[in-house]
Amino acid sequence: MSIGDKAKNVVQQTVGKAEEVVGKRTDDAELTAQGEKDQTTGAARQDVEKTEDALGEE
């Protein structure tokens, strides 16, 4: 996994968390859901990248 990929995944998770918090504070269910989705997507991509690294794939 490249440093750029790691950074992109972490940024996506961080932005997702911020969206979720703002959505909850403003009672915006759509923004909350988008934030949760972004966090899940970022975490899943990190898991895939870690698996590829363990298998020696790119």
N, C-alpha and C positions, 0 to 999 in steps of 0.2 A: 504494500500500500504506500503510495507516495505521500509525502508531507502535505501536498496540496489537497489530496483526497481526504486525509484525516482532518485537515482544517475545515474543508467544506462541510464535512459531516458534523463536526462540532458546532460550526456556525449555524447549520440548519437546526440542530437540536436547541441551541441557545435562542435563536429567533422563535422557534416553536414554543419554548417555555414562556418567553415574553408575550407572545400572542395569547397564549392560554391565560396568563395572569391578567392581562388587560381585558380579555374577553370576559373573564369571571367578574372582574371589578365593575365592568360596564354592562353586565347582564347581556352580553352579545354571544349567544350560543354558537353562531356560525364562526366567529373568530376563535372561540374556545376550541371548537372542533378542529379548525384548521391548525391551531397550535399543537393540539394533541397529535394530529396526523403528521405534522412536520417533525415532531420529536420521535415518533415511531419510525418514520422513514429514515431519519438520520441514524438512529440506533441500528436499524436493520442493515443499512449500507455499511456501517462500521463492522457489524458481525460478518457480513459477506467478505469484506476486505480482509478481516483477520483470518478467516477461513482460507482465503486464497493465499495469504502470506504463509500460513502454516503448511499449505500444500505446495508452496513454491510456484504458484501461478501468478500471472499478471493479466 
